[in-house]
Amino acid sequence: MITNLARWSTGPMLALTLTGCYVMPIQVEEAKPPVYAYMPVGSSQPTSAPMPARPVVPMQPAAVIHVRLYPVNDTAAKWGPLEGKVRDQLSGRGTFSVQVPGEDMHGEATRVPEGFPGFGRIIQETLAQSLAPTSKPLGRGIANAYGTRGAYANCEYVLSTGGMGTGAGKFSNGAKYQLHFGS
């Protein structure tokens, strides 16, 4: 074994043994997570105060909300009705996808608070109406998607109970759609 070690040059071997640090548990109890401290190589004592390990947070499963898009102008009528999906991560954010003829578009959807600057502009421009007063909606949001050939879509929506809701979307080619969320 010594002859094998002698084949290695001492420079890299010394660098490997003198650099880095170890993180070792210094206190482990069954009911509590272990506590870790920073300990440099070659030291027998921690050099800083122990800190608790981060708790592991399980990921929530995503909810898929189906979106149906119906044309409201002649440009959109050429494509006809479309279908999309919002994969809600149950955190106020998610992914948004819609397929238009010849292009898959992907982006994100984000819930926004009441009074969010500019919210309602797309609904107003697309449907020529403002949001109708309703009982307090469960959520408002914006969704944007970009396609592989350069097309894009900007949408706004208002959700009510059970993932149901409506909204509007404008596409880069001038197509305008009304959105319906839920089953």
Secondary structure, DSSP 8 states (H G I E B T S, - for coil): -HHHHHHS-HHHHHHHHHS-EEEEEEE--SSS--EEEEEETT-SS-SS--EE----------EEEEEEEEE-SHHHHHH--EEEEEEE-SSSEEEEEEEETTEEEEEEEEEE-TT-TTTTHHHHHHHSS-----S--SEEEEEEEEETTS-EEEEEEEE-GGG-EEEEEEETTS-EEEEEE--
